[in-house]
């Protein structure tokens, strides 16, 4: 709420402009929706990737991306997932 203090406008530090409050709420809602959408997309991709891995034989996976270190270790799995997202997965 604005009041005059010594002839100068004064706005309390606790005052919140209704329009600004509305915009902040809308912005926060939009951010949450975006985060939820991204999370669902990542979960869906991970599910489809897991299904794809289960369908493939070991020799097929080794031929696509030769393992560095352990077969289906973190590096090999990351390479396979990158391949899957680029070449196989269609949204």
N, C-alpha and C positions, 0 to 999 in steps of 0.2 A: 504494500500500500504506500502510495506516495504522500508525503507530507512536506510542508515547508519547514526548514530548519535554518534559522538565521537568514531567511530570504532565498535560500538555495533549495532546490528539490532534494528530498532525501528518500531513499528507498531502503526499507528494512532488509537486512541480509537474509531474513527468513521468508521474505515475499517471493512467491513464484508466479511468474506470468502464466496464466492459463494456457495460452497458445504454446508457449515454450514447454510446459509440462506435457501437453498433448503430443507435441512433436517428439519429445524424449520417449514417451511411452510407445509411440508408433515405431520409432527407431529401434528400441529394445525388442519389440515384438518381431520386427523384420529380421533382426540379427538372430534371434532364437529360431525363427522359422528356417533361415538359411542354414544354421548349424545343424538343425534336425534333418533337413533335406540332404546335406552333405554326409551326415552320419548314416542315414538310410542308404544312400548311394554306395558308400564304402562297404557297408554290411552286405549289400546285394552283390557287389563285385567280388567280395571275399567268398560268399556262398557259391557263386558261379565258378570261381577259380577252383575251389575245393572239389566241386562236382567234376570239373574238367580234369583235375589231377587224378581223381579216382578212376576215370574212364581210360586213362593212358597207361600203357605198359612202361616198365622201367627203361627199356631200350629206346622207346620213342622219346621219352623225356630227355634221356642222355644225348640223343641225336639232335634234338631241338636246341638244347642249351647244355653243353658239357659241364658237368659239375666241377666247381673249384672247391676243393676240400671235400666235405662229406656229401654224399648223395642226399638230396632234399634237405641239406643243411640251410642255414639262413641265407648264405650267398647264392646257392643254387636255386632256392625257392624264390628269392627276390628276382633273379634273372628270368625264371619261368613265369612269374607273375607279370613282369614287365612285358615279356613276349605275349602272354595271354591278353593283356589289356590293349596292346598295339595291334595284334594280328587276329585274335579270335573273338574277343568280346565285342558285341555290337549292342549299343544301347537302343 
